[in-house]
């Protein structure tokens, strides 16, 4: 059975992996979706959060 630390590390790894996929495949790109007579564009961009954090990454 996984410990609480193992579960947190698994979630952390999934987030890091997702960031890699996002930055390599989606960020900076736009897609046009068409459905019947309707259409819309979806743009993906990088977002850097510059807020002050009181907890370092080791604390999560």
C-alpha positions in Angstrom: 0.0 0.0 0.0 1.3 3.4 -1.0 2.2 5.9 1.8 1.0 9.5 1.8 4.5 10.5 0.6 4.3 8.0 -2.3 1.0 9.4 -3.3 2.2 13.0 -3.2 5.3 12.1 -5.2 3.1 10.3 -7.8 0.9 13.4 -8.2 4.0 15.6 -8.4 5.5 13.4 -11.2 2.2 13.5 -13.1 2.1 17.3 -12.9 5.7 17.5 -14.1 5.0 15.1 -17.0 1.9 17.1 -18.0 3.9 20.3 -18.1 6.4 18.7 -20.5 3.6 17.5 -22.8 1.9 20.9 -22.7 5.0 22.9 -23.4 6.1 20.6 -26.2 2.8 20.1 -28.0 0.4 22.9 -27.1 1.9 26.1 -25.8 2.2 28.8 -28.4 -0.3 27.1 -30.8 -3.8 27.9 -31.8 -6.5 25.5 -33.1 -9.7 26.2 -35.1 -12.7 24.0 -34.3 -15.6 23.9 -36.6 -19.0 22.4 -35.7 -21.7 22.8 -38.3 -22.0 26.6 -39.0 -20.2 27.5 -35.8 -16.5 27.8 -35.2 -14.1 28.9 -32.5 -10.4 29.2 -31.9 -8.5 27.9 -28.9 -5.1 29.4 -28.1 -2.6 27.8 -25.7 0.0 30.0 -24.1 2.6 29.9 -21.4 1.6 31.3 -18.1 4.2 32.2 -15.4 2.7 32.8 -12.0 4.7 35.5 -10.3 2.9 35.5 -7.0 4.8 35.4 -3.7 4.7 31.9 -2.2 5.3 31.4 1.5 6.0 27.7 1.1 8.9 26.2 -0.9 8.4 23.3 -3.2 9.7 20.8 -0.6 6.7 21.7 1.6 4.1 20.3 -0.8 
